[in-house]
């Protein structure tokens, strides 16, 4: 066992790892799909700090959520010369920091609707297991400034298109309306009343949620809790006319787009800020952790953070969980890009000459590498194969004296002698 290992609940991302979740080539490919899809839909990237003021998440995410009560990494800075300290939190989700930046930099003045996306490390202190890390990474989008169901449909369509582009064809969209703040408050009161006599039989988490965040009782992972709440009132029965109309319009747009969905009146999300639309994209083919992405509308959140009244909607998904799902489904992914040439110098003089030759080739935009250890020819050619090099450039004292190198085509297994001053042109063809 090494003296130092990665902290519990984290993982290293390495070249050519067996598990996709640890393989940097798979990350690069997935991130390229993120950038392709977001560009197609007109979303621009935003990057925010890895930590923010603690109060931002208390205000935005909600005091009664599991994230705030159990999962945040909080820390206090060392006192300054006045003895003052600051309280910060490692980013536990991506929406609040994005909206903080939106408000701070007055992005609302630049255009009527801001369409943003992020790729960010997320930190949550929770029980670590496969697909659930204490530091994981998320891709998320936020559309700010539009209140109509049209933008809801676009955000959902983007999420579905992303997974289809990755190669997951069998998707289930679960959707619900969680109403306005006022209508949801009426529902929460009814839910609390229904659940109160059942609390002695419920899990400790649900007994706590009954007081702090009753809506989350419906999302309990306990089968006993679910059975006890099977006949609880439905949120859809408490919807106001505005929420009902918005939801029906959205479902009509999804029908127009050919996006199949399941209405789930018990679907809630783990954030206090959601109103009206809430949704999850799931795949029945990836096992118990079938939820791949989730999101919803948050029309009052920007204002609660000090901004102008601004409607918004977004979603987030875990990169690690997505890669685990793709590997489980044996999805075909592109091979990692190879290099154009691998230099195999034979002898000290050739190794010395390779320093300048590499720089000359790289200066011409040719991707190349070389052996630096003086190994045998077979070992150098094996490394060229491992790097998916198109050519191996073999040369020693005789070749240097003649101003030539031997260029081996790694796929065709053929070899040609090429003048050094013509090598750049040869490799560029």
C-alpha positions in Angstrom: 0.0 0.0 0.0 1.5 3.4 -1.0 2.1 5.9 1.8 -0.3 8.4 0.3 -3.6 7.6 -1.5 -6.5 9.6 -2.9 -8.9 10.8 -0.3 -12.0 8.6 0.3 -14.7 9.3 -2.2 -12.4 10.7 -4.8 -10.6 9.2 -7.8 -7.7 9.9 -10.1 -8.3 10.2 -13.9 -5.5 8.6 -15.7 -4.3 7.8 -19.3 -5.6 4.4 -20.5 -7.4 3.3 -17.4 -9.5 0.1 -17.5 -12.6 1.7 -15.9 -14.1 4.5 -18.1 -14.7 6.7 -15.1 -10.9 6.8 -14.6 -9.8 7.1 -18.2 -9.0 10.6 -19.4 -9.6 9.7 -23.0 -13.2 8.9 -22.2 -13.5 12.2 -20.4 -12.1 14.2 -23.3 -14.6 12.5 -25.6 -17.6 13.1 -23.4 -16.6 16.7 -22.8 -16.3 17.2 -26.6 -19.9 16.0 -26.9 -20.9 18.5 -24.2 -19.3 21.3 -26.2 -20.8 20.1 -29.5 -24.4 19.9 -28.1 -24.2 23.2 -26.2 -22.9 25.0 -29.2 -25.7 23.5 -31.3 -28.3 24.8 -28.8 -26.6 28.2 -28.4 -25.3 27.8 -24.8 -22.0 29.4 -23.7 -19.6 28.2 -21.0 -19.3 29.8 -17.6 -16.6 28.9 -15.0 -17.0 29.8 -11.3 -14.7 29.4 -8.3 -14.6 26.0 -6.5 -15.7 27.6 -3.3 -18.3 30.3 -2.5 -19.6 32.1 0.6 -21.4 29.6 2.7 -24.6 31.7 3.0 -25.0 31.5 -0.8 -25.9 27.8 -0.6 -28.0 28.2 2.6 -30.1 30.8 0.8 -30.2 29.2 -2.6 -30.4 25.5 -2.0 -32.5 25.7 1.2 -31.9 25.2 4.9 -33.8 22.0 5.1 -32.2 20.1 2.2 -29.9 17.2 2.7 -27.1 19.1 0.9 -27.1 21.9 3.4 -27.8 19.9 6.6 -25.5 17.0 5.9 -23.3 17.2 2.8 -21.5 20.5 2.5 -17.8 21.0 3.0 -17.7 24.2 5.1 -14.5 25.9 6.2 -13.5 29.1 7.9 -10.5 31.2 6.9 -7.7 32.2 9.2 -8.3 35.5 10.9 -7.0 38.7 9.2 -5.2 41.4 11.0 -8.6 42.6 12.4 -9.3 39.1 13.7 -12.1 38.7 11.1 -12.7 35.4 9.3 -14.7 34.4 6.3 -16.9 31.3 5.9 -16.8 29.4 2.7 -18.1 26.2 1.2 -16.8 24.0 -1.5 -19.3 24.0 -4.4 -22.0 21.4 -3.6 -24.0 22.1 -6.8 -23.6 24.2 -9.9 -26.8 26.4 -10.1 -26.2 28.8 -7.2 -22.6 29.8 -8.3 -23.8 30.3 -11.8 -26.6 32.6 -10.7 -24.3 34.4 -8.3 -22.0 35.2 -11.2 -25.1 36.2 -13.4 -26.2 38.7 -10.7 -22.7 40.0 -9.8 -21.7 40.7 -13.5 -25.2 41.9 -14.6 -25.4 39.5 -17.4 -29.1 40.4 -17.7 -27.9 43.7 -19.4 -26.1 41.9 -22.2 -29.1 40.1 -23.7 -32.7 39.2 -22.7 -32.0 35.5 -22.3 -28.7 34.1 -21.1 -28.0 30.4 -22.0 -25.1 29.1 -20.0 -23.4 25.8 -19.3 -20.7 24.6 -16.9 -18.4 21.7 -16.4 -17.4 21.7 -12.7 -16.1 19.8 -9.8 -18.8 19.3 -7.1 -18.1 18.4 -3.5 -20.5 16.6 -1.2 -19.7 14.8 2.1 -21.8 11.7 1.6 -21.4 7.9 1.8 -19.1 7.1 -1.1 -19.9 4.2 -3.5 -19.7 3.5 -7.2 -21.2 6.4 -9.1 -21.4 8.5 -6.0 -18.2 10.4 -5.1 -17.4 13.1 -2.5 -15.7 15.0 -5.3 -17.5 14.4 -8.6 -18.0 16.4 -11.7 -21.1 17.8 -13.3 -22.3 19.1 -16.6 -25.2 21.5 -16.2 -27.1 24.2 -18.2 -29.0 27.2 -17.0 -31.4 29.3 -19.2 -32.1 32.6 -17.6 -34.7 35.2 -18.6 -37.5 33.2 -20.3 -40.6 32.2 -18.4 -42.5 30.3 -21.1 -42.7 26.5 -21.6 -40.8 26.8 -24.8 -37.5 27.2 -23.0 -38.4 24.3 -20.7 -38.9 22.1 -23.8 -35.5 23.3 -25.2 -33.7 22.4 -22.0 -35.2 19.0 -21.8 -34.6 18.4 -25.5 -30.9 19.3 -25.0 -30.6 16.8 -22.1 -32.2 14.0 -24.2 -30.1 14.9 -27.3 -26.9 14.7 -25.2 -27.6 11.2 -24.0 -28.7 10.0 -27.5 -25.5 11.5 -28.9 -23.5 9.5 -26.4 -25.2 6.3 -27.5 -27.9 5.7 -24.9 -31.1 5.2 -27.0 -33.4 3.8 -24.4 -34.3 6.8 -22.3 -37.2 7.6 -20.0 -38.2 11.2 -19.2 -40.1 11.5 -16.0 -41.8 14.9 -15.5 -43.9 16.6 -12.9 -45.1 20.1 -11.9 -44.2 21.1 -8.4 -46.4 24.2 -8.7 -45.8 27.7 -7.5 -44.4 28.5 -4.0 -48.0 29.2 -2.8 -49.6 26.0 -4.2 -46.7 23.9 -3.0 -47.1 25.3 0.5 -50.7 24.1 0.6 -49.6 20.7 -0.6 -46.8 20.4 2.0 -49.3 21.2 4.8 -51.5 18.4 3.6 -48.6 16.0 3.3 -47.4 16.8 6.8 -50.8 16.2 8.2 -51.1 12.9 6.4 -47.6 11.7 7.4 -47.7 12.8 11.1 -49.4 9.7 12.6 -47.0 7.5 10.5 -43.8 9.1 11.7 -43.0 6.5 14.4 -42.8 3.9 11.7 -40.7 6.0 9.3 -36.9 6.3 8.9 -34.9 8.8 10.9 -34.3 10.8 7.7 -38.0 11.1 7.0 -38.9 12.0 10.5 -36.3 14.9 10.2 -37.6 15.9 6.7 -41.2 16.0 8.1 -40.1 19.1 10.0 -37.5 20.6 7.7 -38.4 19.7 4.1 -41.5 17.6 4.0 -41.6 17.4 0.2 -38.4 15.3 0.3 -40.2 12.6 2.2 -41.5 11.4 -1.1 -37.9 10.9 -2.4 -36.9 8.6 0.5 -34.8 5.6 -0.5 -36.5 3.5 2.2 -39.0 1.0 0.9 -40.8 1.2 4.2 -41.2 5.0 3.8 -42.5 4.6 0.3 -45.1 2.0 1.4 -46.3 4.2 4.2 -46.7 7.2 1.8 -48.3 5.2 -1.0 -51.7 6.8 -0.4 -50.4 10.3 0.5 -52.0 13.2 -1.3 -50.6 14.0 -4.8 -49.0 17.3 -5.5 -50.8 17.6 -8.8 -54.1 17.8 -7.0 -53.0 21.1 -5.4 -51.7 22.8 -8.6 -52.9 26.4 -9.3 -54.2 27.3 -12.7 -51.0 29.0 -13.8 -48.8 25.9 -13.1 -51.4 23.6 -14.6 -51.5 25.6 -17.9 -47.6 25.8 -18.0 -47.3 22.1 -17.5 -49.9 21.2 -20.2 -48.3 23.6 -22.7 -44.9 22.0 -22.0 -46.2 18.4 -22.5 -47.7 19.6 -25.8 -44.3 20.8 -26.9 -42.7 17.5 -25.9 -45.3 15.7 -28.0 -44.4 17.9 -30.9 -40.7 17.0 -30.5 -41.4 13.3 -30.3 -40.0 13.1 -26.8 -41.7 10.3 -24.9 -42.3 11.1 -21.2 -44.0 9.6 -18.1 -45.9 12.0 -15.8 -44.8 11.2 -12.3 -46.8 13.1 -9.6 -44.3 12.0 -6.9 -41.2 13.3 -8.6 -39.5 16.0 -6.5 -36.0 17.3 -6.6 -33.6 17.9 -3.8 -33.7 21.7 -4.0 -36.1 24.1 -2.4 -35.9 26.5 -5.3 -37.8 24.5 -7.9 -41.2 25.7 -9.2 -43.5 24.4 -11.9 -41.4 22.1 -14.0 -39.3 19.3 -12.5 -37.9 16.4 -14.5 -35.4 13.5 -14.6 -33.9 11.6 -17.5 -33.5 8.0 -16.7 -32.3 4.8 -18.4 -33.8 1.5 -17.4 -30.7 -0.3 -18.7 -28.1 1.0 -16.3 -29.2 -0.7 -13.0 -30.4 0.7 -9.7 -29.0 4.2 -10.3 -31.1 4.8 -13.3 -31.4 8.6 -13.0 -28.9 10.2 -15.4 -29.9 13.9 -15.2 -32.4 16.0 -13.4 -33.5 19.6 -13.3 -36.3 22.0 -13.1 -37.5 25.6 -13.1 -36.5 28.2 -10.5 -38.3 31.5 -11.2 -37.6 33.2 -7.9 -34.0 32.2 -7.3 -32.2 35.0 -9.0 -34.2 37.6 -7.1 -33.5 35.8 -3.8 -29.8 36.2 -4.5 -30.1 40.0 -5.0 -30.8 40.1 -8.7 -33.7 41.4 -10.8 -36.7 39.2 -11.0 -35.5 36.6 -13.6 -37.2 33.3 -14.5 -34.9 30.3 -15.1 -34.6 26.6 -15.8 -31.7 24.2 -15.9 -30.5 20.7 -15.3 -27.4 18.9 -14.1 -25.9 15.5 -14.6 -22.9 13.6 -13.1 -20.0 12.9 -15.5 -18.8 9.9 -13.5 -22.3 8.3 -13.3 -22.7 8.9 -17.1 -19.4 7.2 -17.9 -20.2 4.2 -15.6 -23.6 3.9 -17.4 -21.9 4.0 -20.8 -19.4 1.3 -19.9 -22.2 -0.9 -18.5 -24.0 -0.5 -21.8 -20.9 -1.3 -23.8 -21.4 1.9 -25.8 -18.9 2.2 -28.7 -16.7 5.3 -28.3 -14.2 6.8 -30.7 -10.6 5.6 -30.2 -8.2 8.1 -28.6 -6.4 10.1 -31.2 -3.0 8.7 -32.1 0.2 10.6 -32.9 1.7 11.1 -36.4 5.2 9.8 -35.6 7.3 8.1 -32.9 11.0 8.5 -33.1 13.1 5.4 -32.5 16.7 6.6 -32.2 19.5 4.0 -32.1 22.6 5.1 -30.2 23.6 8.2 -28.3 24.1 10.4 -31.4 20.7 9.6 -32.7 19.1 10.3 -29.4 20.8 13.6 -29.2 19.7 14.4 -32.8 16.1 13.5 -31.9 15.8 16.6 -29.6 16.1 19.0 -32.5 14.2 16.8 -34.9 11.2 16.6 -32.6 11.1 20.3 -32.2 11.3 20.8 -36.0 8.4 18.4 -36.6 6.3 19.9 -33.7 7.0 23.4 -35.1 5.4 22.3 -38.3 2.3 21.1 -36.4 3.1 17.4 -36.5 2.2 15.5 -33.3 5.1 13.3 -32.4 7.1 11.7 -29.5 10.3 9.7 -29.1 12.0 7.1 -27.0 14.2 8.7 -24.3 15.6 5.5 -22.7 17.7 3.7 -25.3 15.6 0.6 -25.3 15.7 -2.2 -27.9 14.0 -1.8 -31.2 11.1 -4.1 -30.4 10.3 -2.1 -27.2 10.3 1.2 -29.1 8.0 -0.2 -31.8 5.7 -1.6 -29.1 5.5 1.9 -27.6 4.8 3.4 -31.1 1.9 0.9 -31.4 0.6 1.8 -27.9 0.5 5.4 -28.9 -1.3 4.6 -32.1 1.5 6.2 -34.1 1.0 6.3 -37.8 4.7 6.1 -38.4 7.8 5.0 -36.5 11.0 7.0 -37.5 14.0 4.7 -37.1 17.5 6.1 -37.4 21.0 5.5 -36.1 24.6 6.6 -36.9 24.6 5.5 -40.5 21.3 7.2 -41.3 22.5 10.5 -39.6 25.6 10.4 -41.7 23.6 10.0 -44.9 21.0 12.6 -43.9 18.1 10.1 -44.0 15.7 8.2 -41.7 13.7 5.0 -42.1 10.0 5.7 -41.9 8.0 2.6 -40.9 4.2 2.6 -41.7 2.8 1.0 -38.5 -0.4 -0.2 -40.2 0.9 -1.4 -43.5 4.1 -2.8 -42.0 6.1 -1.2 -44.9 9.2 1.0 -44.6 10.7 3.7 -46.8 13.9 5.8 -46.6 13.2 9.5 -46.5 15.6 12.4 -46.6 15.7 14.4 -43.3 15.0 17.7 -45.1 11.9 16.0 -46.8 10.6 14.4 -43.6 8.2 17.2 -42.5 6.6 17.2 -46.0 6.3 13.4 -46.0 4.6 13.3 -42.6 2.3 16.1 -43.5 0.8 14.3 -46.4 
